[in-house]
Amino acid sequence: MNRREILTGGSMLGLGAMLPMLGSAAMAQARAPMASGGGTTGFDPADPMQNAEVLARMNLGIDPGTNYGWFKGRVFAVIGDDQVITPLFDLEGFGANRMEPLGGARYRSLHREVGYYKDLRTGKILETWKNPMLDGEEVKVSHIHNDPVNAVIGPTIEAKLGEGQVTEFPLSLPWTFMGELAMTSFDVNTRWQNVLDPKEWPRESNGKEYVRVSEYLQFVAKRADLDNWRNLGRIPTHGSWQRLGTWVPWMLMGNKPGHLFYRSHTMSLNSTADLPADIRDYTEKHFPKYLEAPETWVAPNVTSFEVYKAENTPAPYK
């Protein structure tokens, strides 16, 4: 991998606003465009410019104003090879996105996002959580609220994710066409520097680096919408998002062995009226600015680990 293929910091570019961007330094391998099951008549999956135009429209759209994407899933603990994977809590949220055209199939994606951890049994948004891996110790939950999560979507993906850390890699989407549907995916596999020094944050930090933080997105759209992309400001999508990542800081797991696995449904929305009432109400009360996309470009991006560091102090041992 060369330097331009190394992504450091930041959440997964807010693609589809479907990610609770937990932060990722991504190492993305450029892939040759592929199409199986036949191509489309109005969309060329091998054309980088058309891929960028279509991705911008699937990334909640290029229509003026704020566009929204929702996600809902479950988070599991993975410990060793001989223990059963265990569900811990649910996660639900949304992203608010605004696209600014730059010309040449390039768009600025202005993005912010929230994600709320929820009780497995009741579905209620958690304020505290009893960690079964710490003998039931009650910990304070820190919900995801990342701003900004900005990027340039085009034939080359670009983002500034920290001082001297610039993301730049060629966009290439693998397409599959089945009947009336078009499907593609976007994968990132990562390793990046931990902003929480384990000497200062022994209960929150798993070490000097976050190793094997990976995210996998799938998008499903109507084939007819891709054929008609030139006439559409937004291509509605649904899909899924999976993630492998370290323990999140508020769990207070320190460098205990294991990691988290996320799986979720994703979908683009017409407005905040489409959000579940509890998600909309909690956001209005605690994070009202996240109901609208950013107005101006800001760099670098932030991750939820940086947000946690700014808003908390190291937790004492029980």
HELIX and SHEET records of a PDB file:
HELIX    1   1 ARG A    3  GLU A    5  5                                   3    
HELIX    2   2 LEU A   15  ALA A   17  5                                   3    
HELIX    3   3 PRO A   48  MET A   58  1                                  11    
HELIX    4   4 PRO A  132  LEU A  134  5                                   3    
HELIX    5   5 ARG A  223  ASP A  227  1                                   5    
HELIX    6   6 TRP A  229  ASN A  231  5                                   3    
HELIX    7   7 PRO A  249  MET A  251  5                                   3    
HELIX    8   8 THR A  272  ASP A  274  5                                   3    
HELIX    9   9 ALA A  277  HIS A  286  1                                  10    
HELIX   10  10 PRO A  288  LEU A  291  5                                   4    
HELIX   11  11 SER A  304  GLU A  311  1                                   8    
SHEET    1   A 4 ALA A  26  MET A  27  0                                        
SHEET    2   A 4 LEU A 181  GLN A 193 -1                                        
SHEET    3   A 4 PRO A 174  MET A 178 -1                                        
SHEET    4   A 4 MET A  34  SER A  36  1                                        
SHEET    1   B 9 ALA A  26  MET A  27  0                                        
SHEET    2   B 9 LEU A 181  GLN A 193 -1                                        
SHEET    3   B 9 GLU A 209  LYS A 222 -1                                        
SHEET    4   B 9 HIS A 238  GLY A 245 -1                                        
SHEET    5   B 9 HIS A 259  LEU A 269 -1                                        
SHEET    6   B 9 ASN A  67  VAL A  78 -1                                        
SHEET    7   B 9 THR A  86  GLY A 103 -1                                        
SHEET    8   B 9 ARG A 106  LYS A 118 -1                                        
SHEET    9   B 9 ILE A 144  ASN A 146 -1                                        
SHEET    1   C 9 ALA A  26  MET A  27  0                                        
SHEET    2   C 9 LEU A 181  GLN A 193 -1                                        
SHEET    3   C 9 GLU A 209  LYS A 222 -1                                        
SHEET    4   C 9 HIS A 238  GLY A 245 -1                                        
SHEET    5   C 9 HIS A 259  LEU A 269 -1                                        
SHEET    6   C 9 ASN A  67  VAL A  78 -1                                        
SHEET    7   C 9 THR A  86  GLY A 103 -1                                        
SHEET    8   C 9 ARG A 106  LYS A 118 -1                                        
SHEET    9   C 9 ALA A 151  ILE A 153 -1                                        
SHEET    1   D 2 THR A 128  ASN A 131  0                                        
SHEET    2   D 2 GLU A 137  LYS A 140 -1                                        
SHEET    1   E 2 THR A 156  GLY A 162  0                                        
SHEET    2   E 2 GLN A 165  PRO A 170 -1                                        
END                                                                             
